[in-house]
Amino acid sequence: MFERLQDLLKQMKSRLGEEALLLTDEKSLSKSATPPEFETQRFAVLLSLRFSVLLVGEPQEPDSVAGYDGQSRLYQVGLTFEPKAIASFLTQLSRHASHPPIALDTLHQSQTRLRTNDPTLQTEFTLSLLEILASGEMSDSAHCPVAVCQPLVDEALCQQIEQERLLNQVTTQIRQSLELPVILETAVEQLRNFLQVDRLLIYQFDEFNCVSAIYPDNIPSTQDKTESLNLRLTSQGSILNSTVYWGRVTYEAKASDAISSVLNLVEKEDCLLQVPNCRTKYRQGLTLSIDDVEAAYPDSSCILELMRRYQVRAKLVTPIIVQEKLWGLLIANQCFQPRHWLENEKIFLKQIAEHLAVAIHQAQLYAQLQQQKTTLEQRVIERTQELRDILQAAQAADRAKSEFLATMSHELRTPLTCVIGMSATLLRWSFGQEGTQQVPLHKQRRYLKTIQESGEHLLELINDILDLSQVEAGKAILNISEFSLNNLAHQTIRTFQEKADLRQLKLEMDLQVKSQSMNGTRRQEDRFCADQRRVKQILFNLLGNAIKFTPSGGKVILRIWREQNWVVFQVEDTGIGIAEEHIPLLFQKFQQLETVYQRNYEGTGLGLALTKQLVELHGGRIEVESVVGQGSFFTVWLPNQPLTSSTSMREAALQKNNFIVQGSIVLVEDQEESATSICEILTAAGYHVVWLIDGSTAFQQIELLQPNVVIVDWQLRGMDGYEVTHCLRNSPSTQQIKILALTTSTITEDQEDELSAFIDDYLLKPVEPLQLLQQVTELMAK
C-alpha cells in the first residue's frame, strides 16, 4: 500500500512539473546520522505552491495484528494534507537531511510556502486515492481485514470527494462570475443538499448608529454561556460601542414546502439582544453549534418560543467576515429533530463561508470599479460638454467680433465720409478752387450742420464703447444726486421730439408722479436719487430704439411711475416688434437681429447691452415684452439710491450757519471728472481749493500760493506726481506743505516706506468722500 501511494505522489509530481519537490526516506536521510525514530519509518512528502501531501509509514508490532505470519514488515500507512503537520515534519527532517541531495534552505523555503491545496488538484488526488483503495489489490490481503473496513472507507472518501467537488464548484463560480446574487443563491442550495439540512440561510447585517446602548445587568447565565450570538434566528443584533447591528435573511434554501420561509425576516424580539463581546467573537471566527435548542435554552422561554415559531430545533452558525468586518452569517437549521453537528461539518461550513467572503469582497471591488467607471464617464461627458460650450462661446465671440467690426466699419464710415467730403468741399470753396462764385450761406450752413451731426454721431458711438468697457471692467462709478422726475421726463421728450416729428411719429408722455401736500406733510414723489446722467442715458437708448424701429404713423409713449422705493420707466412703441426667440439676444454685445447686409436700421448693437449694464449698476432690472408687427414694451425698475455723493455733502455744508473757510488746498489733477468731484467735496466742507491741470507748471504756482495741503495725482501726464513732489520737498519754501498722493493701485509696505520721504499720506482712486475729508482734516491738524 505504501509503495502504491508513493507512486501516486510521483504521478502528482509529474502533473505539477518543475515547481514540485518530492522527498523520500531513501534519498533524504544521512545514513551516518539517522535518529532512532527515522530508522524504520517510511515517508514521502510532495511539496509545491498548489498542492502538498505527506505520506508516512509507521512500523507496527507483529503481535498487534491477528493472523500475521511474521514473514514481512508491517506498517500503518497515513496521509495528511494539513500544512501545519507537514511543516512540523519538515522541521524534524531538516535536522537530519543529507548535504546533498537536499539543501537546508530548500526545506526552509518549502516550509514557509505551505498553504491550503488547490481544490481541483485535491479532487484529482482524492479520486486516484479512492481507486487504489477500492481495487482491493493489496499485498498480503489475507492478513488485513480490508472487507470490514472497506464500506466505511468508501463512505468517508465519497463524502470527502463530494466536499472537494462542492468547494471546487464554488471557487470556480467565484472566479468565473461577478454576479454575487447568483453565486450566493447557488452556494446556499448546493450546501443545503450536501449537509442534508432542512434549511440553509445567509443573514446579512445592516449597520447604523444607535443613540445609546444599555446592557441589562441580569442576563441569565445560561444565555450568557450558550447564546453567544442570537441574530434573528441566531441573534437579533450586537450592541457594542454605541453601534447596533440589525439585518435580515437575504438568501434561503429549504428542503420542502413544509418548512416555513424566513426570507427577508426582520425580528423585533428584545429577548434576542446580545451580550457584550459577541461581535468580537464572531469577528475572531467563532462557529456556534447547538444540537437541540430545547436543551440549550431551558431557562429562556422567549428564545424557545421564537425558535419554535420558525421551526428551529438545531442550528449551526459560522460568520462571513469580509476584510476583517462582520458582513453576515451562514446558518444551517434542522427544523424537526435534534442533530449532532460533526466536526468536519463545522469545518466545511467555515470553509464555504471563507470562499463566500472572497466572492463578496470581489463583488464589492467590482461595484466600486463600476461606480468609478460611471463617475469617470459622467465627468468625461460633463467635461466634453464644457469644452463644447467653451468652443461654441469662442465661436460665438469670434462671430460677434466679426459682426461688430463689420457694423462699426459701416457705422463709422458713413459719418466720416460726410465729414471728410463736406469739409473738403468747404475748403475748396473758401480758397476759390471752385471759381469765384460765392457759395450761398444756406448751403454752407447745411454742410456745417451735416458735419456737426456726423461728428455727434461718431461721438455717441465712441462714448457707448467706452462706457460699456468701463462698466464691464468695474470702473464705472455712480454719481448719485437728487433730481426731479418731471424735469427729467420733459427734457427727454423735448430732445426726441424733433426726431419723432421727422419720422411722422406721435411721441407721448404718461407721467404718474405727483408732488402734493397731505395732512400738512409734503410728499416728494417727484424727487429721486440716482445717477442722473446714467438714467438719462438709459431713457435715451430706449426712446432712440423705439423711434428708430417704429414706422411712420406709429406711436411711442414714455411712462414713469413710483412703486414704493422704486421708480419704473416704461417705453412703449407700435414698431416692428421682436420675435420671441430673438429676445435673449437683445442685451448681448454687438448683436443685431439682422445682418449688416440686410438690416435697414443703423446702430452698433451696443445700446441695449449698455442699457442693461447701467440698470444693473443701479441695482435694478429690465424686462421686455414684444409681439412681431405690433410693438414692444421695455420696462426698467430702478431703486432709490442713498445720498453719499459730493452734492449731498455740499448741501449739508451750506446749511451750517457757521460756514467759514477752513484752509487752502491745491489739487493737481488732469482728469476733469475726478477733479470736479474732489473740488465739490472739499468746497462743501469749507476748504478753499485751487485746481491745477498741468504738472509742469504746478510747482511755481504752489510756491506762489503756499497752500496748507497739496493733493497730487501720481499718474499725471507729462511731469508726473513723483516729479512734482520731489520739487516741492527740495525747495525750502514748500518743504512744510503737506502732500496727499492719489493713486489707482494699492501701495505695498516697501513702496510706502520709500514714499514716506516725499508724501505724508496717499488715497486710492476712485476717491471716497468721507475718507478724503478724514485724511485732509488729519493733514490740516499736523
Buried (B, 14 or more C-beta within 10 A) or exposed (E): BBEBBBEBBEEBBEBBEEEBBBBBBEEBBEEEEBEEEBEEBBBBBBBBEBBBBBBBBBEEEEEEBEEBEEEEEBBEBEEBBBBEEBBEBBEEBBEBBBEEEBEEEBBEEBBEEBEBBBBBBBBBBBEBBBEBBEEEEBEEEEBBEBEEEEEEEEEEBEEBBEBBBBBBBBBEBBEEBBBBEEBBBBBBBBBBBBBEBBBBBBBBBEEEEBEEBEEEEEBBEBBEEBBBBBBBBBBBBBBBEEBBBBBBBBBBBBBEEEBEEBEEBEBEBEBBBBBBEBBEBBBEEBBBBBBBBBEBBEEBEEBBEBBEEBBBBBBBBBBBBBEEEBBBBBBBBBBEEEBEBEEEBBEBBBBBBBBBBBBBBBBBEEEEEEEEEEEEEEEEEEEEEEEEEEEEEEEEEEEBEEBBEBBBEBBBEBBBEBBEBBBEBBEEBEEEEEEEEEBEEEEBEEBEEBBEEBBEBBEBBEEBBEBBEEBEEEEBBBBBBBBBBBEBBEEBBEBBEEBBEEBEBEBEBEBEBEEEEEEEEEEEBBBBBBBBEBBBBBBBBBBBBBBBBBEEEBBBBBBBBBEEEBBBBBBBBBBBBBEEEBBEBBBEBBBBBEEBEEEEEEBBBBBBBBBBBBBEBBEBBBEBEBEEEEBBBBBBBBBBBEBBBBBBBBBEBEEEEEEEEBBBBBBBBBBEEBBBBBBBBBBBBBBBBBBBBEBEEBBEBBBEBEBBBBBBBBBBEEBBBBBBBBBBBEEEEBEEBBBBBBBEEEBEEEEEEEBEEBBBBBBEBEBBBEEBBEBBBEBBEE
